[in-house]
Amino acid sequence: MRRIIALIITLTFLLNINPISLGAATPERVLGGSIEGINYRENSISLLDYDGKKHTFKIPSLAPIVIEGVNRGIYDLYYGQEVDIILEGDLVKKVIAYPEEDPERAGYIMPGSRFKYGEVLFLSPNSIEIKAKDKREKYRLSSDTDIIKNGQSISINQVKAGDKVVLHFDDIYSTQVSTLRVQDEEKHISGILRGQIHSVDEKRKEVHFKYPYIYKEGIGWTRYPEYIVKLKIDSDQLYNGGNKLTLRELNRFINKEAYVAFHSGFGRLNIAKLQIKNGSSRMYKAPIEDIEYGSQRMVVDKNIIHFHPGTIVVKDNRLVDVLNIDRANDVFVNTDVIRGLAVANLVSIEGTSILDERIDGSRLVIYRGKIEDISQYEVSIGRINYRLDYLKLKDKHKWTEEKDSQSFQLTEDTLIYDSQLQKYIPASYFISSRYINLNDIKDITLRNRLRDNFYKNKTAYFVVRESPFGKELLALNITPHISQYRHNIHMDYSTIGEIAEIDYDENTITFTKVQNFNTLNNRWESTSDELVDISSSVILLNDIPIPEDKLYTLRKGSKGYIIKNKRSSLDAGYVIILED
């Protein structure tokens, strides 16, 4: 009897034990969403789930990554791809990634979970056209569309052709984009290589090139510092002429020359697009005189040049479509002569678009003149001297005289700078000096200048954003120490480049890929890297004035447009407009 009672007690105890306490596996759960970022070094991905929350997961080496039933690697995943992550607690057990068009997902889409991934082809305030898997698709934008990059809201003007984007839709039955997410700069084009294919490693998805050269804008092909260079395959953009190649087919072209647009995201070189060289080379550098997209040909330097889907086209450090080549673009074209025809394998769209009209109809314009009048929230510009009208610089990069009087809207956010004193002037002091207590201004010279109305009739650079809604003064650099101008002798000139280094202590920026605009032949001419003293500069980043205490917001790689004055040191800039 005692044995029976003991047995009953034992069974009751065992039945009431929590399985987890005995080491049973934690229940699995599935988290779905789209890939926001991939870190190849740490073997991790960032996920935006269907509720709009961000997660980061490290993928263990034993966790399979499955695409269409086949085991793949992390290098086969891409930004914007929809995935399901199988989790056991916080541990990733499996990743299931879905191709763009997945039959298993057709028919029902959870509200808020519709994503579309592609590259920007064309963009306007009301629409976006993307290229997804060689198909063109068009969707609607509105003022309610959120545009996000690096986790921050940005202007539509900061989205460029060639950007990789993910479109989010709240309504699965609408073409209205609710959120447009732009991939960060990890995959922007770092350069263009030319070299012989030495070997192809299909397993590691690598191609080795020998005797490599690298293209430098405005200079041409220069020897690459290494004899052999290794690049990872990061896309399916492998071409022989206008025909696509697989990695296996690329093996047939060992010892053949090829052109490669590459990016250096995540600390390694990656092939963004490859084109096999098929003939003797000719190079042209000139504006495009005419272009026909239907017949796929253009006229450059009075030569007819053909192009095709395999042509590598680079603009603003982005790989863009051949449809983004526009008439009047300044281009460098590398061609193969095939059966007597010049066929473009590379088109590099050069110069800068910083002063061009933007997507929303606005543009930046720089004026040089005297401060004729100051009123409540308005500044008027006047003649430089009795023989020289005030000057205007816009997209043609040449200063032109303007005779009609103009006034610009001034706001509390306008950056006003006395580059002689190297002092910032709060907008309220500048426009309402008769209403403020001048004793609040610690700098005696600045206090006296404001009290004496010193700045009226002094020369200045006016950085203005012009739009259908008016002309807003973004920055004003007052230069009382530069006052002598001769008729028809313009002392200001333009330089473009990319930020290479920033020295906050010395107040200097080193620019690379530097080019100066030659007003005699209307061409950008390359020169060496340049160290620019910014102590006399007003700086704008994406139309936002950047005072000295915010210089930390500037990033390497940002493109810059610099205005210098020939009476100053060659290394001193007065206006620096940056585009991130």
Phi, psi and omega in degrees: 000317179298323179297320181295316180296317179297321179295319179297317180297318180297315179297318179299319179297316181294323181291337183263003178285135175290123182304328183294328180293341178267009177092017177295153183296142174294138180303141179280151174222161183241130176241122181249157178169199179241150182286124179262337180191154180229126177249101184291328181296316183265002180054050182227158177230151172257136186237134170258112185280177186287352175261006178083013179263145181262142178221150174236129183234133171271129183265114178299154183298333182271352180281120182287146171248115190245129175232119181053042176080003182245135177292128180233186178244174181296335180288347178272351176278158179216159180302130178091351182291140177279136181220156167245128179252121178273120185243144169239097192072237176257005183267129178283122178260331184196146175238124176250116181253142185248138174292170184305314178246099184250116183300333180290340183256359182287149174102325180217126178234124180298133178306135181084358184249007181277124179235148173225128184247140177182187178248140183293127176259304177222153184213138174220171179300338186250352184205159174224133176245125181242160174249117181232115180053049177066012175247144177263131181226140184238137181225164184265142172243159176212178178294343179273351180290124176278130178246119190232136175217133182053034177079005182235149176290139179229168176282153177298336179292342181273357176268129185241157172302136182096345177296141173274129186226157170240126177262132179249140181236126175283323181255117185288348181258010184239153174265009180281121180280126178273320179221134177246114180254128183256132177294148181286188190280002184306329185249020172291149184294124180270333181178179180231126181253153170228130180188171178275139177288116182271317179199158178233122179253100183293323183294315181271356182055056181229149174232132177256134179243143176243160183052050185281149171235155177236142181274131175243125186303131179082351182244312182117208184274128177232154184298132175284144187293345182248151180283320177238134177233136182254132177232141176275147174278120184241005181200179176259018183274064176249123188229146164239104190066229178266006184257136179284149178241150168271167179297324178294319180293334180296337178300335181289348187249024175303136181075001173272149177282150178215158175251138185224123166271127185230156171237159185242038178296144175062029171077017178216163179270133184229137179283121174268322177202140182231139178226127179286138176280130187234014180187181177291146188270144166225145182235142180227143177222106184187169174289152176285123182275327180201155178210138177234113183286328181295313180272358177055057176209157179217166179246120179230124180054040178067019177244136176279125182235130180267153176220171184203177182300338180276351179297130177280120179238123182238131178215133179053041180063023179235146173278118184241170181280158177299337179290346179272002173282124183244154175298142179079357172300137169282124186227152163252125182238124174256125185238157166254136175270110184240115181052042176083356181256139175274118183243124184286125170260340179215130172233115176254113179277117192251186184079210183215151177248012186299325181263004180286162173296137185262179185301321184273009178089358179269167175202156175264135178228139178250130178245152175229117181189191179261150175284103185281320181206150177234124178227184182297109178060037176202139177231133179256144179255142181229181182301149177288316171206183187293343180254349186230118176290170177291157189249152181228135178237125177224215193294341179275355172067018176239138179285132178235146179282141178238131184262327184288137179292147181220151173234147181240144180285131179249140181234174177294343181267355179297131178271120181243129189222131172264102186283347174284314177277343186057050180231140174275143179245115177304138184305324181295324177292323187287320187262346184226039188298335181283350181256354186253164177273106183297339179292346177287344181273116187287323182287118186295316182297316179296319179299316181293323180296319179291320180295321185270007182056041187297327191282346177294134180071017174263148181288152181201159168262128179252118176259114191237136172261112181262136180209173177300347183262000178136189182237107184260128178279111181274322182209147179226115178254107183274129186233070181296341181275355176240096188233348185262118177230141175258152180298130178067011174244102184269123187268356183258143179216165190248143176226143174235157179179183178240143179295125175256317180214150176234124177251102184290330181287319183268356181058050179226154174232131174266125178254139174246172184052045187281138174221139175254143181274122178269111184285349179281318180248004179057041180234151170275128183243130185286149175214184184282170176305151187225136176264118185250126174282120184256012182292340178254011190259149159258134185240133175236136176239115182053045178075002181258122178297137183244103175287175186300324183282000178243016181297339180295344179283348179284147184233149173299143179094346178295139180276139183234148173240119190242132175255126178241164177237132187290348176274347178264179173302144180299339185262007182256130177252150180249331174226128176232114179253122184246147179231123184269000000 
